[in-house]
């Protein structure tokens, strides 16, 4: 099995952390995960299906790589605080910054 996507963080040439690359846009509009054939159909945006995908792991505190927004190895209220504004704001990669 391949490793989840990660970013290595360096300071003054020293690796200080490796954090997961996650997004509030965890599933496509139909609720399909990237590992199961996720198809953004040319757009990436946060919708109700993403809220549903993140809610289960947060409510049950069961680890999910995609919901571990702060890459601390836990899924808890800290992750909910990070992901909630994006779910409420419904951003899209088709929107201008």
C-alpha positions in Angstrom: 0.0 0.0 0.0 1.3 3.4 -0.9 2.0 6.0 1.8 -0.5 8.9 2.1 0.7 12.1 0.5 2.9 14.2 2.7 4.9 17.4 2.7 8.3 17.6 4.4 9.0 20.8 6.3 12.5 22.0 6.6 14.1 24.9 8.5 17.7 25.9 7.8 18.2 22.6 5.9 16.9 20.4 8.7 13.8 18.3 8.4 11.5 19.3 11.3 8.2 17.7 10.3 6.3 15.6 7.8 2.7 16.5 7.6 -0.2 15.0 5.6 -1.6 16.7 2.6 -5.3 16.8 3.3 -8.2 18.9 2.2 -11.8 19.7 3.3 -12.7 18.5 -0.2 -12.4 14.8 0.9 -14.9 13.3 -1.5 -16.5 14.2 -4.8 -20.1 15.4 -5.0 -21.5 11.8 -4.8 -19.4 11.0 -1.7 -16.8 8.9 -3.5 -13.3 8.8 -1.9 -10.2 9.5 -4.0 -9.1 5.9 -3.4 -12.5 4.6 -4.8 -12.6 6.5 -8.1 -13.1 10.1 -6.9 -14.1 12.2 -9.9 -14.2 16.0 -9.3 -15.6 16.5 -12.9 -13.2 19.4 -13.5 -14.0 21.2 -10.3 -13.0 20.8 -6.7 -15.4 22.3 -4.1 -16.5 21.6 -0.6 -20.1 20.4 -0.4 -22.4 18.5 2.0 -20.9 15.2 1.0 -17.5 16.4 2.4 -19.2 17.4 5.7 -20.7 13.9 5.9 -17.3 12.3 5.1 -15.6 14.2 7.9 -18.3 14.0 10.5 -18.1 10.3 11.3 -14.4 10.3 12.1 -14.7 13.5 14.2 -17.8 12.4 16.2 -16.3 8.9 16.9 -12.7 10.0 17.2 -11.7 7.2 14.9 -8.6 8.0 13.0 -9.0 8.9 9.3 -6.0 10.3 7.4 -8.3 12.6 5.3 -9.9 14.1 8.4 -6.6 14.6 10.4 -6.4 18.2 9.4 -3.5 19.1 11.7 -1.5 15.8 11.1 -1.2 15.1 14.8 -2.2 11.4 14.5 -5.6 12.1 16.1 -9.1 13.0 14.8 -10.7 15.3 17.4 -12.2 18.7 18.0 -9.0 20.4 16.8 -9.6 19.0 13.3 -13.3 20.0 13.4 -12.2 23.6 14.2 -9.9 23.6 11.1 -12.3 21.9 8.7 -15.6 23.6 9.7 -15.0 27.1 8.2 -14.3 25.5 4.8 -17.4 23.4 4.9 -19.5 26.5 5.9 -17.8 28.6 3.2 -18.1 26.0 0.4 -14.9 27.1 -1.4 -14.1 25.9 -4.9 -10.9 25.7 -6.8 -12.8 27.3 -9.7 -13.3 30.5 -7.6 -10.7 33.3 -7.9 -8.6 33.8 -4.8 
